[in-house]
Amino acid sequence: MSTLTIRNLAKTYPPNVRAVKSIDLDIKSGEFVSLLGSSGCGKTTTLQMVAGFVAPSAGQVLLDGKDITYLDPDKRDMGVVFQSYALFPHMTVAQNVRFGLEMRRLPEAQIRERVADALSMVRLDGLDRRYPAELSGGQRQRVAIARVLAIRPRVLLLDEPMSNLDAKLRGEMHVELRGLQKRLGITTILVTHDQVEAMTMSDRIAVMANGTIAELGTPQEVYDIPSTEFAFNFLGQSNTVTAKVLSHDEASTQLRVGSSTIRTPRRNGGLSDDVRLFIRPERLTLSSPEAGMITGRVATRLFLGNTWTYEIDCDFGRLRVIKVNTRGGQPQEGELVGISWNEADMQSASGELADA
């Protein structure tokens, strides 16, 4: 049985603003699921309905099969880490962590034990007497996490908890928090607009748009084989190519792209149909013009340290190519190059050729 089940969850604000249209999601025990999307997609409202801070207009939230849709937040056995951390500035680290335990009227000996355990989990041993103002951003975040872990919730809800950290510290915290979540086996939902955060931490990602889940799968699935054009364009970078179906045989489909003919694995699509294909920039390779599947001329190139990014003009439009920096010779701006790819990497949003 799933630890957390969301069924037809929706929220409409007056007069008729549909913040969340209909969400269905099953989250297994110990699973880490991210709700990923841009501002206004409904991800935060969904988390608030799960936490009990916002009453849904329709649908249900079930925890181990029990309907908790309209239970008060403090009766849901969930812990929430907010974007602001919401630490009490006049309390020490230990006092912040023990606050929720005191509200639950646990015995003092048990409170001390849980505070020590929680601080040890987040590697803040010895900092129990410091105040939030005396901590770094990463340490304050870990205090907020320790405060939640101390109450030992069945579900951990994270509302963009790393958005206030700098890029380097955010990357470090991705590793620490994911490792901690795995060790504890706690069911977790993360709300984020950061694609790297979702990719590096999640077992599954629910990509949200316009109040619905547009894509759901493992990080590799939603990136490599998304089922929607939205996901291709939202996640990472993508090239869009318009092609015309020329012929089919048992194994492949032949298409016309500009003045070039290319092949893909056998797909659906009528002869002469225009189709839209997608390919990630890092899946394209550069070579001499005569060795490429198609040719183009380098319009611009950008050095990003670990990679080079090329914008290449072809007779059907512009392609972006990302190439790992191997310290060898690199094509110059204005140079004619060949471009090739694995046929299976040129795909449509549905996994099959689709009408444009």
C-alpha positions as CSV (number, residue, x, y, z in Angstrom):
1,M,0.0,0.0,0.0
2,S,1.2,3.5,-0.8
3,T,2.1,5.6,2.2
4,L,0.6,8.7,0.7
5,T,-2.3,8.7,-1.9
6,I,-3.6,11.8,-3.6
7,R,-6.8,11.4,-5.5
8,N,-8.4,14.0,-7.8
9,L,-7.1,16.8,-5.6
10,A,-8.1,20.2,-6.8
11,K,-8.2,23.8,-5.5
12,T,-10.2,26.7,-6.9
13,Y,-10.0,30.2,-5.5
14,P,-12.8,32.8,-6.0
15,P,-14.0,33.9,-8.4
16,N,-12.8,31.0,-10.6
17,V,-9.1,30.6,-10.3
18,R,-8.1,27.0,-10.7
19,A,-4.8,26.8,-8.9
20,V,-4.8,23.0,-9.0
21,K,-7.1,21.2,-11.4
22,S,-6.8,17.5,-10.6
23,I,-3.8,15.7,-9.1
24,D,-3.5,11.9,-8.8
25,L,-0.4,10.6,-7.2
26,D,0.7,7.5,-5.3
27,I,3.8,7.8,-3.2
28,K,5.3,4.6,-1.8
29,S,6.8,4.2,1.6
30,G,10.3,5.7,1.8
31,E,10.0,7.3,-1.7
32,F,11.4,10.7,-2.5
33,V,9.1,12.5,-5.0
34,S,9.6,16.1,-6.3
35,L,6.9,18.4,-7.5
36,L,8.8,20.4,-10.1
37,G,7.5,23.4,-12.0
38,S,7.6,27.1,-12.6
39,S,5.8,29.7,-10.4
40,G,2.1,29.4,-10.6
41,C,2.0,25.8,-11.7
42,G,0.2,24.6,-8.6
43,K,3.0,22.7,-6.8
44,T,3.0,24.7,-3.6
45,T,-0.8,24.7,-3.3
46,T,-0.7,20.9,-3.8
47,L,1.9,20.6,-0.9
48,Q,-0.2,22.9,1.3
49,M,-3.3,20.7,0.7
50,V,-1.3,17.6,1.6
51,A,0.0,19.3,4.8
52,G,-3.5,20.6,5.7
53,F,-2.8,24.3,5.5
54,V,-5.2,24.7,2.6
55,A,-8.5,23.0,2.3
56,P,-9.1,21.3,-1.1
57,S,-12.0,22.1,-3.3
58,A,-12.2,18.5,-4.3
59,G,-10.4,15.2,-3.9
60,Q,-8.8,13.2,-1.1
61,V,-5.5,12.8,0.7
62,L,-5.0,9.4,2.2
63,L,-2.2,8.3,4.6
64,D,-1.8,4.5,4.7
65,G,-5.4,4.2,3.5
66,K,-6.8,6.6,6.1
67,D,-8.6,9.7,4.8
68,I,-6.8,12.8,6.3
69,T,-8.2,15.3,3.8
70,Y,-9.8,17.6,6.4
71,L,-7.6,16.7,9.5
72,D,-5.8,19.6,11.2
73,P,-2.2,19.9,10.2
74,D,-0.9,18.9,13.7
75,K,-2.9,15.6,13.5
76,R,-1.5,14.4,10.1
77,D,1.9,13.0,11.4
78,M,3.7,15.1,8.8
79,G,6.7,17.4,9.2
80,V,7.2,20.5,7.0
81,V,10.4,22.4,6.3
82,F,9.7,25.9,4.9
83,Q,11.6,28.0,2.5
84,S,12.3,30.6,5.3
85,Y,13.2,27.8,7.8
86,A,10.9,29.5,10.3
87,L,13.4,29.2,13.2
88,F,12.7,31.1,16.4
89,P,15.5,33.7,16.5
90,H,15.4,34.1,20.3
91,M,15.8,30.3,20.9
92,T,19.0,28.3,20.7
93,V,19.5,25.4,18.3
94,A,18.5,22.9,20.9
95,Q,15.4,25.0,22.0
96,N,14.3,25.2,18.4
97,V,14.6,21.5,17.9
98,R,12.8,20.6,21.1
99,F,9.9,23.0,20.5
100,G,7.7,20.5,18.7
101,L,8.4,17.8,21.2
102,E,7.4,20.1,24.1
103,M,4.1,20.8,22.3
104,R,3.5,17.1,22.2
105,R,4.2,16.9,26.0
106,L,6.8,14.2,25.7
107,P,8.8,13.3,28.9
108,E,11.9,15.4,29.4
109,A,14.3,12.5,29.1
110,Q,12.8,11.5,25.8
111,I,12.9,15.1,24.6
112,R,16.7,15.3,25.3
113,E,17.3,12.0,23.6
114,R,15.4,13.0,20.5
115,V,17.1,16.4,20.3
116,A,20.5,14.8,20.5
117,D,19.6,12.2,17.9
118,A,18.2,14.8,15.5
119,L,21.2,17.1,15.8
120,S,23.5,14.1,15.3
121,M,21.6,13.1,12.1
122,V,22.2,16.5,10.6
123,R,25.8,16.8,11.8
124,L,25.2,19.7,14.2
125,D,26.6,18.1,17.3
126,G,28.1,20.7,19.6
127,L,26.1,23.6,18.2
128,D,23.1,23.2,20.4
129,R,23.7,26.4,22.4
130,R,24.1,28.7,19.4
131,Y,21.4,31.0,18.1
132,P,20.2,31.0,14.4
133,A,22.0,34.4,13.8
134,E,25.3,32.7,14.7
135,L,24.8,29.9,12.0
136,S,25.5,29.8,8.3
137,G,22.7,29.3,5.9
138,G,23.4,25.6,5.5
139,Q,23.4,25.2,9.3
140,R,20.1,27.0,9.7
141,Q,18.6,24.7,7.1
142,R,19.8,21.7,9.0
143,V,18.3,23.0,12.2
144,A,15.0,23.3,10.5
145,I,15.3,19.7,9.2
146,A,16.4,18.5,12.7
147,R,13.4,20.1,14.3
148,V,11.1,18.2,11.9
149,L,13.0,14.9,12.3
150,A,12.8,15.1,16.1
151,I,9.1,14.6,16.0
152,R,9.6,11.5,13.8
153,P,6.9,12.2,11.2
154,R,5.7,9.6,8.8
155,V,5.9,12.1,5.9
156,L,8.5,14.9,5.3
157,L,7.3,17.8,3.2
158,L,10.0,20.2,1.9
159,D,8.8,23.6,0.5
160,E,11.8,24.9,-1.6
161,P,14.0,24.6,1.5
162,M,17.3,25.3,-0.4
163,S,16.2,28.3,-2.5
164,N,18.0,30.8,-0.1
165,L,21.4,29.0,-0.4
166,D,24.2,29.9,-2.8
167,A,24.8,27.5,-5.7
168,K,27.8,25.6,-4.1
169,L,26.1,25.1,-0.7
170,R,22.9,24.1,-2.4
171,G,24.7,21.3,-4.3
172,E,26.3,20.1,-1.0
173,M,22.9,20.1,0.7
174,H,21.4,18.1,-2.1
175,V,23.8,15.3,-1.3
176,E,23.4,15.6,2.5
177,L,19.7,15.7,2.5
178,R,19.2,12.9,0.0
179,G,21.7,10.7,2.0
180,L,19.8,11.5,5.2
181,Q,16.4,10.7,3.7
182,K,17.7,7.3,2.4
183,R,19.2,6.4,5.8
184,L,15.9,7.2,7.6
185,G,13.7,5.8,4.9
186,I,11.2,8.6,5.4
187,T,8.6,9.3,2.7
188,T,9.3,12.7,1.3
189,I,7.7,15.3,-1.0
190,L,9.9,18.2,-2.3
191,V,8.4,21.3,-4.0
192,T,11.0,23.0,-6.2
193,H,11.5,25.0,-9.3
194,D,15.2,23.9,-9.5
195,Q,15.6,21.1,-12.1
196,V,19.0,20.1,-10.8
197,E,17.6,19.7,-7.3
198,A,14.8,17.5,-8.5
199,M,17.0,15.4,-10.8
200,T,19.7,14.8,-8.1
201,M,17.5,14.0,-5.2
202,S,14.3,12.3,-6.4
203,D,13.2,8.7,-6.9
204,R,10.5,10.2,-9.1
205,I,9.6,13.6,-10.5
206,A,6.1,15.0,-11.1
207,V,6.6,17.8,-13.6
208,M,3.6,20.2,-13.1
209,A,2.1,22.7,-15.4
210,N,-1.2,24.6,-15.3
211,G,-2.4,22.9,-12.2
212,T,-1.8,19.3,-13.4
213,I,1.0,16.7,-13.6
214,A,2.3,16.9,-17.1
215,E,5.0,14.2,-16.7
216,L,5.7,11.6,-14.0
217,G,8.6,9.2,-13.8
218,T,12.2,8.7,-12.7
219,P,14.6,11.5,-13.3
220,Q,16.0,9.5,-16.3
221,E,12.6,8.8,-17.7
222,V,11.3,12.4,-17.6
223,Y,14.5,13.7,-19.1
224,D,15.4,11.0,-21.7
225,I,11.9,9.8,-22.8
226,P,9.3,12.4,-21.8
227,S,5.9,11.9,-23.3
228,T,5.0,15.6,-23.7
229,E,6.5,18.4,-25.7
230,F,6.2,20.6,-22.6
231,A,8.6,18.3,-20.7
232,F,11.1,18.2,-23.6
233,N,11.2,22.0,-23.6
234,F,11.0,22.6,-19.8
235,L,13.6,20.0,-18.6
236,G,17.1,20.9,-19.6
237,Q,17.7,22.0,-23.2
238,S,16.2,20.6,-26.4
239,N,16.4,21.1,-30.2
240,T,13.2,21.0,-32.1
241,V,13.3,19.9,-35.7
242,T,10.5,19.8,-38.2
243,A,10.7,16.9,-40.7
244,K,8.6,15.3,-43.4
245,V,7.9,11.5,-43.6
246,L,9.2,10.1,-46.8
247,S,8.9,6.3,-46.4
248,H,8.7,3.4,-43.9
249,D,10.2,-0.1,-43.9
250,E,10.0,-2.8,-41.3
251,A,12.7,-1.3,-39.1
252,S,12.9,2.4,-39.7
253,T,11.3,5.6,-41.0
254,Q,12.9,7.9,-43.5
255,L,12.5,11.6,-43.2
256,R,13.5,14.8,-45.0
257,V,15.1,17.5,-42.8
258,G,15.9,20.5,-44.9
259,S,18.0,19.2,-47.8
260,S,19.1,16.1,-45.8
261,T,17.5,12.6,-45.5
262,I,17.7,11.0,-42.1
263,R,16.3,7.8,-40.6
264,T,14.8,7.0,-37.2
265,P,13.5,3.7,-35.8
266,R,10.2,2.7,-37.2
267,R,7.5,5.1,-36.0
268,N,3.9,6.0,-36.9
269,G,3.1,8.7,-39.4
270,G,1.6,9.0,-42.8
271,L,3.7,9.8,-45.9
272,S,4.3,13.5,-46.4
273,D,3.2,14.3,-42.9
274,D,5.1,17.1,-41.1
275,V,6.4,16.0,-37.7
276,R,8.2,17.6,-34.9
277,L,11.2,15.9,-33.5
278,F,13.3,16.6,-30.4
279,I,16.9,15.9,-29.5
280,R,19.0,17.0,-26.5
281,P,22.1,19.1,-27.4
282,E,24.5,16.7,-25.6
283,R,23.3,13.9,-27.8
284,L,24.6,15.6,-30.9
285,T,28.2,15.0,-32.0
286,L,30.5,17.1,-34.2
287,S,32.8,15.8,-36.9
288,S,34.2,16.8,-40.3
289,P,31.5,17.8,-42.8
290,E,31.8,14.6,-44.9
291,A,31.5,12.3,-41.8
292,G,28.3,13.9,-40.5
293,M,24.6,12.9,-41.0
294,I,24.0,16.6,-41.8
295,T,26.1,19.6,-42.1
296,G,26.0,23.1,-40.6
297,R,28.1,26.2,-40.0
298,V,29.2,27.3,-36.5
299,A,27.5,30.6,-35.7
300,T,28.7,31.0,-32.1
301,R,30.5,29.0,-29.5
302,L,30.6,29.5,-25.7
303,F,33.2,28.1,-23.3
304,L,31.7,27.0,-20.0
305,G,34.7,25.3,-18.4
306,N,33.6,21.7,-18.5
307,T,31.7,22.0,-21.7
308,W,31.5,23.9,-25.0
309,T,28.2,25.1,-26.3
310,Y,27.8,25.6,-30.1
311,E,25.0,27.3,-32.1
312,I,25.1,25.8,-35.6
313,D,23.2,27.1,-38.6
314,C,21.8,24.3,-40.8
315,D,19.6,24.7,-43.9
316,F,16.5,23.8,-41.8
317,G,17.3,26.1,-38.8
318,R,19.7,26.3,-35.9
319,L,20.9,23.5,-33.7
320,R,22.5,23.7,-30.3
321,V,25.3,21.3,-29.5
322,I,26.9,20.7,-26.1
323,K,30.3,19.0,-26.2
324,V,32.5,18.0,-23.2
325,N,35.7,19.9,-22.9
326,T,38.5,17.4,-23.7
327,R,41.2,20.1,-24.2
328,G,41.5,19.1,-27.8
329,G,41.0,21.3,-30.9
330,Q,37.5,22.8,-31.1
331,P,35.6,24.0,-34.2
332,Q,35.9,27.7,-34.8
333,E,33.1,30.2,-35.5
334,G,32.3,30.2,-39.2
335,E,33.6,26.6,-39.7
336,L,31.6,24.0,-41.6
337,V,31.0,20.9,-39.5
338,G,29.2,17.6,-39.6
339,I,26.5,16.7,-37.1
340,S,25.5,13.2,-36.1
341,W,23.4,11.4,-33.5
342,N,22.1,8.1,-32.4
343,E,18.9,7.5,-34.4
344,A,17.0,6.6,-31.2
345,D,17.8,9.9,-29.6
346,M,15.8,11.8,-32.3
347,Q,12.3,11.3,-30.9
348,S,8.9,12.9,-30.8
349,A,7.1,13.9,-27.6
350,S,4.9,10.8,-27.6
351,G,7.7,8.4,-28.3
352,E,6.3,8.1,-31.8
353,L,6.2,10.5,-34.7
354,A,3.4,13.0,-34.2
355,D,1.7,15.5,-36.3
356,A,3.1,19.0,-36.1
